[in-house]
């Protein structure tokens, strides 16, 4: 998306941490801000957000399907944290339970 919207970089510099890496591409801030204000950037960003949401939904379905095949109710559907929280003692803060437990 960067190459499509900005074209060639304004400056190439040696990679600051890995000398054998390809050069770092640098772009003028003004060019980047102008591209971000354009409709092409908004359309591309919306497409990326849509694909990301679709991917998350696919992963949720896959986890739910796997849990159903494994016969484990509540796994992968977001209920496992609530179930774990429900079973946790409200007084349990995860720290030492007795004075002698501190080392």
Beta strands, then each sheet from edge to edge (+ up, - down):
strand 1: 11-13
strand 2: 24-26
sheet 1: 1+ 2-
end
